[in-house]
């Protein structure tokens, strides 16, 4: 997972999103707290301004001590019981009433009655202050009326704190919601962004080993252009190297055919008169070796040509005529071993493929079937379609192939049983079949059949051809 670019992008973007969202939510909390403080300050100052501007005169005994002629003058006395004072409206309020009487806002004199705690000194200037009353924070605003009476407008900050906590909780919930939306969204976006890369990888994965066409960068992020261009250059060099090797094999096989043909003619026309039995056996072995070498050279030439062949023209092949041609070509070889070679079923009438490679593949399958099927055996040619899949099969009742060796039989020069096999061959037949299948877009499937025998099928995906 740590090597995955998609995983790294998702993790980095998620971490970045969490950090940014956390910073934004924290900033929103402090901004709301600051705005709440500003709101409280404006509220207190507006209440004080109303008292001052509209001359709402507080009681005289709110004035507190005064300095006159260098002497401290005591404050006016509170009116005695039964006396009237137009400025007296009841008991003197105190800042402690905010919590004793659970008031939200209070207007109280700056001067306090004897015995009450002093929260603010008399000489304090007008303005905003934060006090600690009964271990609780209070926001206060001090003002002075035109008559010289100083008073305090205050309210507990716990209301502001509760509001801030509510804002913090809302910010936290928004933070969680943002993460629940952001993380899946960025995962989807990263996947969609890298979809072109996955599509390119799937396209390369579906290619056959000899398909070295340049990769298309049209739907791939431009950041991958250097890598794709390097791969295309590698494909081109590999293709040129493979073409040179195949051309060399084809040229070498072609050059070997001429002297082998000459040697074969001389061996066939050799006068056997007067030769001993031992000499005749040696001559027979020589002719067999020449024939095996000719077969190997021919197989190499066919294999090289099939691998070097350019794009072939697609034709409409009549499967019945193709089967009839195979039966005619291999009829004599089958008769030599008393093998029943025939057409079992024809589920396909026509197939649109290059005719040459298709016939080459079936010829090699028929040749292998005849080689490995015992005398008096049977070989069936058949075709069928099922759910958009077409198969052309060659089935025999020979010994079959061990399951563990089925995957290896397509390798060049690989022979079941190795050099100890009683059947002579070059080990190139199925390699030619595979190369021919690559040319026509087919797959060769080999499986054993019960009770004994082998089925080799050419598989065509008709739905893929229609999509193309």
PyMOL commands that set and color helices and strands:
alter all, ss='L'
color gray80, all
select helices_A, chain A and resi 5-53+60-62+97-100+158-193+195-206+222-268+277-308+319-336+355-372+403-408+418-420+429-440+462-467
alter helices_A, ss='H'
color red, helices_A
select strands_A, chain A and resi 66-68+71-73+105-109+127-133+136-144+150-156+315-318+340-346+350-353+378-386+389-396+443-448+454-461
alter strands_A, ss='S'
color yellow, strands_A
deselect
rebuild
show_as cartoon
